[in-house]
Amino acid sequence: MQHLYRLWHDDEGQDIAEYAVMLAVILVIVVGTIKLIGTNANTVFSNVASSIQ
């Protein structure tokens, strides 16, 4: 029973899981931002290229 109590209250691996979740959220935000900027930049460059010709 004492082993189960120690296992339940052990917080050693919890930090790694929290960092993994934070990293996943940050990566989703960065990838979404790059995708949005990339699409808008492509549109702007296409408009500029067509107006030059």
C-alpha distance matrix in Angstrom:
0.0 3.8 5.4 5.2 6.4 8.8 9.9 10.7 12.6 14.3 18.0 19.6 20.8 21.7 25.0 26.2 25.7 27.6 30.4 30.7 31.2 33.7 35.6 35.8 37.2 39.7 40.8 41.5 43.5 45.5 46.2 47.3 49.5 51.1 51.8 53.4 55.5 56.5 57.8 59.7 61.1 62.3 64.1 65.8 66.9 68.3 70.2 71.7 72.7 74.4 76.3 77.5 79.1
3.8 0.0 3.8 5.4 5.0 6.3 8.6 9.9 10.7 12.1 15.9 17.2 19.0 20.1 23.1 24.5 24.5 26.2 28.8 29.5 30.2 32.4 34.3 34.9 36.3 38.5 39.8 40.7 42.6 44.4 45.4 46.7 48.6 50.2 51.2 52.8 54.6 55.7 57.2 59.0 60.3 61.6 63.5 65.0 66.1 67.7 69.6 70.8 71.9 73.8 75.5 76.7 78.4
5.4 3.8 0.0 3.8 5.4 5.2 6.1 8.6 10.1 10.5 14.3 15.1 16.4 18.0 21.0 22.0 22.1 24.2 26.5 26.9 27.9 30.3 31.8 32.4 34.1 36.3 37.3 38.3 40.4 42.0 42.9 44.3 46.4 47.7 48.6 50.4 52.3 53.2 54.7 56.7 57.8 59.1 61.1 62.6 63.6 65.1 67.1 68.4 69.3 71.2 73.1 74.1 75.7
5.2 5.4 3.8 0.0 3.8 5.5 5.0 6.0 8.6 9.9 13.4 14.9 15.7 16.7 20.1 21.1 20.5 22.5 25.3 25.5 26.0 28.6 30.3 30.6 32.1 34.5 35.6 36.3 38.4 40.3 41.0 42.2 44.4 45.9 46.7 48.3 50.3 51.3 52.7 54.6 55.9 57.2 59.0 60.6 61.8 63.1 65.1 66.5 67.5 69.2 71.1 72.3 73.9
6.4 5.0 5.4 3.8 0.0 3.8 5.4 5.2 6.3 8.5 12.0 14.1 15.6 16.0 19.2 20.9 20.5 21.9 24.8 25.5 25.9 28.1 30.2 30.7 31.9 34.2 35.6 36.4 38.1 40.1 41.2 42.2 44.2 45.9 46.9 48.3 50.2 51.5 52.9 54.6 55.9 57.4 59.1 60.5 61.8 63.4 65.1 66.5 67.6 69.5 71.1 72.4 74.1
8.8 6.3 5.2 5.5 3.8 0.0 3.8 5.5 5.3 5.8 9.6 11.1 13.0 14.0 16.9 18.5 18.7 20.2 22.7 23.6 24.4 26.4 28.3 29.2 30.5 32.5 33.9 35.1 36.8 38.5 39.7 41.0 42.8 44.4 45.5 47.1 48.8 49.9 51.6 53.3 54.4 55.9 57.8 59.2 60.3 62.0 63.8 65.0 66.1 68.1 69.7 70.8 72.6
9.9 8.6 6.1 5.0 5.4 3.8 0.0 3.8 5.6 5.3 8.7 10.0 10.8 12.0 15.3 16.3 16.1 18.1 20.6 21.0 21.8 24.2 25.9 26.4 28.0 30.2 31.3 32.3 34.3 36.0 36.9 38.3 40.3 41.7 42.7 44.4 46.2 47.2 48.8 50.6 51.8 53.1 55.1 56.6 57.6 59.2 61.1 62.4 63.4 65.3 67.1 68.2 69.8
10.7 9.9 8.6 6.0 5.2 5.5 3.8 0.0 3.8 5.7 8.4 10.9 11.6 11.5 15.0 16.5 15.6 17.1 20.1 20.7 20.8 23.2 25.3 25.6 26.8 29.2 30.6 31.3 33.0 35.1 36.1 37.1 39.1 40.9 41.7 43.2 45.1 46.4 47.7 49.4 50.8 52.2 54.0 55.4 56.7 58.2 60.0 61.4 62.5 64.3 66.0 67.3 69.0
12.6 10.7 10.1 8.6 6.3 5.3 5.6 3.8 0.0 3.8 6.2 9.2 11.0 10.6 13.5 15.7 15.5 16.3 19.2 20.4 20.6 22.4 24.8 25.6 26.5 28.6 30.4 31.3 32.7 34.6 36.1 37.1 38.8 40.6 41.8 43.1 44.8 46.2 47.8 49.3 50.5 52.2 53.9 55.2 56.5 58.2 59.9 61.1 62.4 64.3 65.8 67.0 68.9
14.3 12.1 10.5 9.9 8.5 5.8 5.3 5.7 3.8 0.0 3.8 5.7 7.8 8.4 11.1 13.0 13.4 14.6 17.0 18.2 19.1 20.8 22.7 23.8 25.1 26.9 28.5 29.8 31.3 32.9 34.3 35.7 37.3 38.9 40.2 41.7 43.3 44.5 46.3 47.9 48.9 50.5 52.5 53.7 54.8 56.6 58.4 59.4 60.6 62.7 64.2 65.3 67.1
18.0 15.9 14.3 13.4 12.0 9.6 8.7 8.4 6.2 3.8 0.0 3.8 5.8 5.3 7.5 9.9 10.5 11.2 13.5 15.1 15.9 17.3 19.3 20.7 21.9 23.4 25.2 26.6 27.9 29.5 31.1 32.5 33.9 35.5 37.0 38.4 39.8 41.2 43.0 44.5 45.5 47.2 49.2 50.2 51.4 53.3 55.0 56.0 57.3 59.4 60.8 61.8 63.8
19.6 17.2 15.1 14.9 14.1 11.1 10.0 10.9 9.2 5.7 3.8 0.0 3.8 5.6 6.7 8.2 10.0 11.3 12.6 14.2 15.9 17.2 18.5 20.2 21.8 23.0 24.5 26.3 27.8 28.9 30.4 32.2 33.6 34.8 36.4 38.1 39.3 40.5 42.6 44.1 44.8 46.5 48.7 49.7 50.6 52.6 54.5 55.3 56.4 58.6 60.2 61.0 62.9
20.8 19.0 16.4 15.7 15.6 13.0 10.8 11.6 11.0 7.8 5.8 3.8 0.0 3.8 5.6 5.6 6.8 9.0 10.4 11.1 13.0 14.8 15.8 17.1 19.1 20.5 21.6 23.3 25.2 26.3 27.5 29.3 30.9 32.1 33.5 35.3 36.7 37.6 39.6 41.4 42.2 43.6 45.9 47.0 47.9 49.7 51.7 52.7 53.6 55.8 57.5 58.4 60.1
21.7 20.1 18.0 16.7 16.0 14.0 12.0 11.5 10.6 8.4 5.3 5.6 3.8 0.0 3.8 5.5 5.3 6.3 8.8 10.0 10.8 12.5 14.3 15.5 16.9 18.6 20.1 21.5 23.0 24.5 26.0 27.4 29.0 30.5 31.8 33.4 34.9 36.1 37.9 39.5 40.5 42.1 44.1 45.3 46.4 48.2 50.0 51.0 52.2 54.3 55.8 56.9 58.8
25.0 23.1 21.0 20.1 19.2 16.9 15.3 15.0 13.5 11.1 7.5 6.7 5.6 3.8 0.0 3.8 5.4 5.1 6.2 8.6 10.0 10.6 12.2 14.3 15.5 16.5 18.3 20.1 21.3 22.4 24.2 25.9 27.0 28.4 30.2 31.7 32.9 34.2 36.3 37.7 38.4 40.2 42.3 43.2 44.2 46.3 48.1 48.9 50.1 52.3 53.8 54.7 56.7
26.2 24.5 22.0 21.1 20.9 18.5 16.3 16.5 15.7 13.0 9.9 8.2 5.6 5.5 3.8 0.0 3.8 5.5 5.2 6.2 8.7 9.9 10.5 12.3 14.4 15.3 16.4 18.4 20.1 20.9 22.3 24.3 25.7 26.7 28.3 30.2 31.4 32.3 34.5 36.2 36.8 38.4 40.6 41.7 42.5 44.4 46.4 47.2 48.2 50.5 52.1 52.9 54.8
25.7 24.5 22.1 20.5 20.5 18.7 16.1 15.6 15.5 13.4 10.5 10.0 6.8 5.3 5.4 3.8 0.0 3.8 5.5 5.0 6.3 8.7 9.8 10.6 12.5 14.3 15.3 16.7 18.6 20.0 21.1 22.7 24.5 25.8 27.0 28.7 30.3 31.3 33.1 34.9 35.8 37.3 39.4 40.7 41.6 43.3 45.3 46.4 47.4 49.4 51.2 52.2 53.9
27.6 26.2 24.2 22.5 21.9 20.2 18.1 17.1 16.3 14.6 11.2 11.3 9.0 6.3 5.1 5.5 3.8 0.0 3.8 5.4 5.2 6.2 8.6 9.9 10.7 12.3 14.2 15.6 16.8 18.4 20.0 21.3 22.7 24.4 25.9 27.2 28.7 30.1 31.9 33.3 34.4 36.1 38.0 39.1 40.3 42.2 43.9 44.9 46.2 48.2 49.7 50.8 52.7
30.4 28.8 26.5 25.3 24.8 22.7 20.6 20.1 19.2 17.0 13.5 12.6 10.4 8.8 6.2 5.2 5.5 3.8 0.0 3.8 5.4 5.1 6.0 8.5 9.9 10.4 12.1 14.2 15.4 16.3 18.1 19.9 21.0 22.2 24.1 25.7 26.7 28.0 30.1 31.6 32.2 34.0 36.2 37.1 38.0 40.1 41.9 42.7 43.9 46.1 47.6 48.5 50.5
30.7 29.5 26.9 25.5 25.5 23.6 21.0 20.7 20.4 18.2 15.1 14.2 11.1 10.0 8.6 6.2 5.0 5.4 3.8 0.0 3.8 5.5 5.1 6.2 8.7 9.9 10.5 12.4 14.4 15.3 16.3 18.3 20.0 21.0 22.3 24.3 25.6 26.5 28.5 30.3 31.1 32.5 34.7 36.0 36.8 38.6 40.6 41.6 42.5 44.7 46.4 47.3 49.1
31.2 30.2 27.9 26.0 25.9 24.4 21.8 20.8 20.6 19.1 15.9 15.9 13.0 10.8 10.0 8.7 6.3 5.2 5.4 3.8 0.0 3.8 5.4 5.1 6.3 8.6 9.9 10.7 12.5 14.3 15.4 16.6 18.5 20.1 21.2 22.7 24.4 25.6 27.2 28.9 30.1 31.6 33.4 34.8 36.0 37.6 39.4 40.6 41.8 43.7 45.3 46.5 48.3
33.7 32.4 30.3 28.6 28.1 26.4 24.2 23.2 22.4 20.8 17.3 17.2 14.8 12.5 10.6 9.9 8.7 6.2 5.1 5.5 3.8 0.0 3.8 5.4 5.2 6.2 8.6 10.0 10.7 12.3 14.2 15.5 16.6 18.3 20.0 21.2 22.5 24.1 25.9 27.2 28.2 30.1 32.0 32.9 34.2 36.1 37.7 38.7 40.1 42.1 43.5 44.6 46.7
35.6 34.3 31.8 30.3 30.2 28.3 25.9 25.3 24.8 22.7 19.3 18.5 15.8 14.3 12.2 10.5 9.8 8.6 6.0 5.1 5.4 3.8 0.0 3.8 5.5 5.1 6.1 8.6 9.9 10.4 12.1 14.1 15.3 16.3 18.1 19.9 20.9 22.0 24.2 25.7 26.4 28.0 30.2 31.2 32.1 34.1 36.0 36.9 38.0 40.2 41.7 42.6 44.5
35.8 34.9 32.4 30.6 30.7 29.2 26.4 25.6 25.6 23.8 20.7 20.2 17.1 15.5 14.3 12.3 10.6 9.9 8.5 6.2 5.1 5.4 3.8 0.0 3.8 5.5 5.1 6.2 8.7 9.9 10.5 12.2 14.2 15.4 16.4 18.3 20.0 20.8 22.5 24.4 25.4 26.8 28.8 30.2 31.2 32.8 34.8 36.0 37.0 38.9 40.7 41.8 43.5
37.2 36.3 34.1 32.1 31.9 30.5 28.0 26.8 26.5 25.1 21.9 21.8 19.1 16.9 15.5 14.4 12.5 10.7 9.9 8.7 6.3 5.2 5.5 3.8 0.0 3.8 5.4 5.2 6.3 8.7 10.0 10.7 12.4 14.4 15.4 16.6 18.4 19.9 21.3 22.8 24.1 25.8 27.4 28.7 30.1 31.8 33.4 34.6 36.0 37.8 39.3 40.6 42.5
39.7 38.5 36.3 34.5 34.2 32.5 30.2 29.2 28.6 26.9 23.4 23.0 20.5 18.6 16.5 15.3 14.3 12.3 10.4 9.9 8.6 6.2 5.1 5.5 3.8 0.0 3.8 5.5 5.1 6.1 8.6 9.9 10.6 12.2 14.1 15.3 16.4 18.0 20.0 21.2 22.1 24.0 25.9 26.8 28.0 30.0 31.6 32.6 33.9 36.0 37.4 38.5 40.5
40.8 39.8 37.3 35.6 35.6 33.9 31.3 30.6 30.4 28.5 25.2 24.5 21.6 20.1 18.3 16.4 15.3 14.2 12.1 10.5 9.9 8.6 6.1 5.1 5.4 3.8 0.0 3.8 5.4 5.1 6.0 8.4 9.8 10.5 12.0 14.1 15.2 16.1 18.2 19.9 20.6 22.1 24.3 25.5 26.3 28.1 30.1 31.1 32.1 34.2 35.9 36.9 38.7
41.5 40.7 38.3 36.3 36.4 35.1 32.3 31.3 31.3 29.8 26.6 26.3 23.3 21.5 20.1 18.4 16.7 15.6 14.2 12.4 10.7 10.0 8.6 6.2 5.2 5.5 3.8 0.0 3.8 5.5 5.3 6.0 8.5 10.0 10.5 12.2 14.2 15.2 16.5 18.4 19.7 21.0 22.8 24.3 25.6 27.0 28.8 30.2 31.3 33.1 34.8 36.1 37.8
43.5 42.6 40.4 38.4 38.1 36.8 34.3 33.0 32.7 31.3 27.9 27.8 25.2 23.0 21.3 20.1 18.6 16.8 15.4 14.4 12.5 10.7 9.9 8.7 6.3 5.1 5.4 3.8 0.0 3.8 5.6 5.2 6.1 8.6 9.9 10.5 12.1 14.0 15.5 16.6 18.0 19.9 21.4 22.5 24.0 25.8 27.2 28.4 30.0 31.7 33.1 34.5 36.5
45.5 44.4 42.0 40.3 40.1 38.5 36.0 35.1 34.6 32.9 29.5 28.9 26.3 24.5 22.4 20.9 20.0 18.4 16.3 15.3 14.3 12.3 10.4 9.9 8.7 6.1 5.1 5.5 3.8 0.0 3.8 5.4 5.1 6.1 8.5 9.9 10.5 11.9 14.2 15.4 16.0 17.9 20.0 20.8 21.9 23.9 25.7 26.5 27.8 30.0 31.4 32.4 34.4
46.2 45.4 42.9 41.0 41.2 39.7 36.9 36.1 36.1 34.3 31.1 30.4 27.5 26.0 24.2 22.3 21.1 20.0 18.1 16.3 15.4 14.2 12.1 10.5 10.0 8.6 6.0 5.3 5.6 3.8 0.0 3.8 5.5 5.2 6.1 8.6 9.9 10.3 12.2 14.3 15.0 16.2 18.4 19.9 20.7 22.3 24.3 25.5 26.4 28.4 30.2 31.3 32.9
47.3 46.7 44.3 42.2 42.2 41.0 38.3 37.1 37.1 35.7 32.5 32.2 29.3 27.4 25.9 24.3 22.7 21.3 19.9 18.3 16.6 15.5 14.1 12.2 10.7 9.9 8.4 6.0 5.2 5.4 3.8 0.0 3.8 5.5 5.1 6.2 8.6 9.8 10.7 12.4 14.1 15.4 16.9 18.5 20.0 21.3 22.9 24.5 25.7 27.3 28.9 30.5 32.1
49.5 48.6 46.4 44.4 44.2 42.8 40.3 39.1 38.8 37.3 33.9 33.6 30.9 29.0 27.0 25.7 24.5 22.7 21.0 20.0 18.5 16.6 15.3 14.2 12.4 10.6 9.8 8.5 6.1 5.1 5.5 3.8 0.0 3.8 5.4 5.1 6.1 8.3 9.9 10.6 11.9 14.0 15.5 16.4 18.0 19.9 21.2 22.4 24.0 25.8 27.0 28.4 30.5
51.1 50.2 47.7 45.9 45.9 44.4 41.7 40.9 40.6 38.9 35.5 34.8 32.1 30.5 28.4 26.7 25.8 24.4 22.2 21.0 20.1 18.3 16.3 15.4 14.4 12.2 10.5 10.0 8.6 6.1 5.2 5.5 3.8 0.0 3.8 5.4 5.1 5.8 8.5 9.9 10.1 11.8 14.1 15.1 15.9 17.9 19.7 20.6 21.8 23.9 25.5 26.5 28.3
51.8 51.2 48.6 46.7 46.9 45.5 42.7 41.7 41.8 40.2 37.0 36.4 33.5 31.8 30.2 28.3 27.0 25.9 24.1 22.3 21.2 20.0 18.1 16.4 15.4 14.1 12.0 10.5 9.9 8.5 6.1 5.1 5.4 3.8 0.0 3.8 5.6 5.1 6.2 8.7 9.8 10.5 12.5 14.3 15.3 16.5 18.5 20.1 21.0 22.6 24.5 25.8 27.3
53.4 52.8 50.4 48.3 48.3 47.1 44.4 43.2 43.1 41.7 38.4 38.1 35.3 33.4 31.7 30.2 28.7 27.2 25.7 24.3 22.7 21.2 19.9 18.3 16.6 15.3 14.1 12.2 10.5 9.9 8.6 6.2 5.1 5.4 3.8 0.0 3.8 5.4 5.3 6.3 8.5 10.0 10.9 12.5 14.4 15.6 16.9 18.6 20.1 21.5 22.9 24.7 26.4
55.5 54.6 52.3 50.3 50.2 48.8 46.2 45.1 44.8 43.3 39.8 39.3 36.7 34.9 32.9 31.4 30.3 28.7 26.7 25.6 24.4 22.5 20.9 20.0 18.4 16.4 15.2 14.2 12.1 10.5 9.9 8.6 6.1 5.1 5.6 3.8 0.0 3.8 5.5 5.1 5.9 8.4 9.9 10.4 12.0 14.0 15.3 16.3 18.0 19.8 21.0 22.4 24.5
56.5 55.7 53.2 51.3 51.5 49.9 47.2 46.4 46.2 44.5 41.2 40.5 37.6 36.1 34.2 32.3 31.3 30.1 28.0 26.5 25.6 24.1 22.0 20.8 19.9 18.0 16.1 15.2 14.0 11.9 10.3 9.8 8.3 5.8 5.1 5.4 3.8 0.0 3.8 5.5 5.1 6.1 8.6 9.9 10.4 12.1 14.2 15.3 16.2 18.2 19.9 21.0 22.7
57.8 57.2 54.7 52.7 52.9 51.6 48.8 47.7 47.8 46.3 43.0 42.6 39.6 37.9 36.3 34.5 33.1 31.9 30.1 28.5 27.2 25.9 24.2 22.5 21.3 20.0 18.2 16.5 15.5 14.2 12.2 10.7 9.9 8.5 6.2 5.3 5.5 3.8 0.0 3.8 5.5 5.2 6.4 8.8 10.1 10.7 12.5 14.5 15.4 16.7 18.6 20.3 21.6
59.7 59.0 56.7 54.6 54.6 53.3 50.6 49.4 49.3 47.9 44.5 44.1 41.4 39.5 37.7 36.2 34.9 33.3 31.6 30.3 28.9 27.2 25.7 24.4 22.8 21.2 19.9 18.4 16.6 15.4 14.3 12.4 10.6 9.9 8.7 6.3 5.1 5.5 3.8 0.0 3.8 5.4 5.1 6.3 8.7 9.9 10.7 12.4 14.3 15.5 16.7 18.6 20.5
61.1 60.3 57.8 55.9 55.9 54.4 51.8 50.8 50.5 48.9 45.5 44.8 42.2 40.5 38.4 36.8 35.8 34.4 32.2 31.1 30.1 28.2 26.4 25.4 24.1 22.1 20.6 19.7 18.0 16.0 15.0 14.1 11.9 10.1 9.8 8.5 5.9 5.1 5.5 3.8 0.0 3.8 5.4 5.1 6.1 8.5 9.9 10.6 12.1 14.2 15.4 16.5 18.6
62.3 61.6 59.1 57.2 57.4 55.9 53.1 52.2 52.2 50.5 47.2 46.5 43.6 42.1 40.2 38.4 37.3 36.1 34.0 32.5 31.6 30.1 28.0 26.8 25.8 24.0 22.1 21.0 19.9 17.9 16.2 15.4 14.0 11.8 10.5 10.0 8.4 6.1 5.2 5.4 3.8 0.0 3.8 5.5 5.2 6.1 8.6 9.9 10.4 12.2 14.2 15.4 16.8
64.1 63.5 61.1 59.0 59.1 57.8 55.1 54.0 53.9 52.5 49.2 48.7 45.9 44.1 42.3 40.6 39.4 38.0 36.2 34.7 33.4 32.0 30.2 28.8 27.4 25.9 24.3 22.8 21.4 20.0 18.4 16.9 15.5 14.1 12.5 10.9 9.9 8.6 6.4 5.1 5.4 3.8 0.0 3.8 5.5 5.1 6.2 8.7 9.9 10.6 12.3 14.4 15.8
65.8 65.0 62.6 60.6 60.5 59.2 56.6 55.4 55.2 53.7 50.2 49.7 47.0 45.3 43.2 41.7 40.7 39.1 37.1 36.0 34.8 32.9 31.2 30.2 28.7 26.8 25.5 24.3 22.5 20.8 19.9 18.5 16.4 15.1 14.3 12.5 10.4 9.9 8.8 6.3 5.1 5.5 3.8 0.0 3.8 5.4 5.1 6.2 8.6 10.0 10.7 12.4 14.6
66.9 66.1 63.6 61.8 61.8 60.3 57.6 56.7 56.5 54.8 51.4 50.6 47.9 46.4 44.2 42.5 41.6 40.3 38.0 36.8 36.0 34.2 32.1 31.2 30.1 28.0 26.3 25.6 24.0 21.9 20.7 20.0 18.0 15.9 15.3 14.4 12.0 10.4 10.1 8.7 6.1 5.2 5.5 3.8 0.0 3.8 5.4 5.1 6.0 8.5 9.9 10.6 12.6
68.3 67.7 65.1 63.1 63.4 62.0 59.2 58.2 58.2 56.6 53.3 52.6 49.7 48.2 46.3 44.4 43.3 42.2 40.1 38.6 37.6 36.1 34.1 32.8 31.8 30.0 28.1 27.0 25.8 23.9 22.3 21.3 19.9 17.9 16.5 15.6 14.0 12.1 10.7 9.9 8.5 6.1 5.1 5.4 3.8 0.0 3.8 5.5 5.1 6.1 8.6 10.0 11.0
70.2 69.6 67.1 65.1 65.1 63.8 61.1 60.0 59.9 58.4 55.0 54.5 51.7 50.0 48.1 46.4 45.3 43.9 41.9 40.6 39.4 37.7 36.0 34.8 33.4 31.6 30.1 28.8 27.2 25.7 24.3 22.9 21.2 19.7 18.5 16.9 15.3 14.2 12.5 10.7 9.9 8.6 6.2 5.1 5.4 3.8 0.0 3.8 5.5 5.2 6.2 8.7 10.3
71.7 70.8 68.4 66.5 66.5 65.0 62.4 61.4 61.1 59.4 56.0 55.3 52.7 51.0 48.9 47.2 46.4 44.9 42.7 41.6 40.6 38.7 36.9 36.0 34.6 32.6 31.1 30.2 28.4 26.5 25.5 24.5 22.4 20.6 20.1 18.6 16.3 15.3 14.5 12.4 10.6 9.9 8.7 6.2 5.1 5.5 3.8 0.0 3.8 5.5 5.2 6.2 8.9
72.7 71.9 69.3 67.5 67.6 66.1 63.4 62.5 62.4 60.6 57.3 56.4 53.6 52.2 50.1 48.2 47.4 46.2 43.9 42.5 41.8 40.1 38.0 37.0 36.0 33.9 32.1 31.3 30.0 27.8 26.4 25.7 24.0 21.8 21.0 20.1 18.0 16.2 15.4 14.3 12.1 10.4 9.9 8.6 6.0 5.1 5.5 3.8 0.0 3.8 5.5 5.3 6.6
74.4 73.8 71.2 69.2 69.5 68.1 65.3 64.3 64.3 62.7 59.4 58.6 55.8 54.3 52.3 50.5 49.4 48.2 46.1 44.7 43.7 42.1 40.2 38.9 37.8 36.0 34.2 33.1 31.7 30.0 28.4 27.3 25.8 23.9 22.6 21.5 19.8 18.2 16.7 15.5 14.2 12.2 10.6 10.0 8.5 6.1 5.2 5.5 3.8 0.0 3.8 5.5 5.4
76.3 75.5 73.1 71.1 71.1 69.7 67.1 66.0 65.8 64.2 60.8 60.2 57.5 55.8 53.8 52.1 51.2 49.7 47.6 46.4 45.3 43.5 41.7 40.7 39.3 37.4 35.9 34.8 33.1 31.4 30.2 28.9 27.0 25.5 24.5 22.9 21.0 19.9 18.6 16.7 15.4 14.2 12.3 10.7 9.9 8.6 6.2 5.2 5.5 3.8 0.0 3.8 5.5
77.5 76.7 74.1 72.3 72.4 70.8 68.2 67.3 67.0 65.3 61.8 61.0 58.4 56.9 54.7 52.9 52.2 50.8 48.5 47.3 46.5 44.6 42.6 41.8 40.6 38.5 36.9 36.1 34.5 32.4 31.3 30.5 28.4 26.5 25.8 24.7 22.4 21.0 20.3 18.6 16.5 15.4 14.4 12.4 10.6 10.0 8.7 6.2 5.3 5.5 3.8 0.0 3.8
79.1 78.4 75.7 73.9 74.1 72.6 69.8 69.0 68.9 67.1 63.8 62.9 60.1 58.8 56.7 54.8 53.9 52.7 50.5 49.1 48.3 46.7 44.5 43.5 42.5 40.5 38.7 37.8 36.5 34.4 32.9 32.1 30.5 28.3 27.3 26.4 24.5 22.7 21.6 20.5 18.6 16.8 15.8 14.6 12.6 11.0 10.3 8.9 6.6 5.4 5.5 3.8 0.0
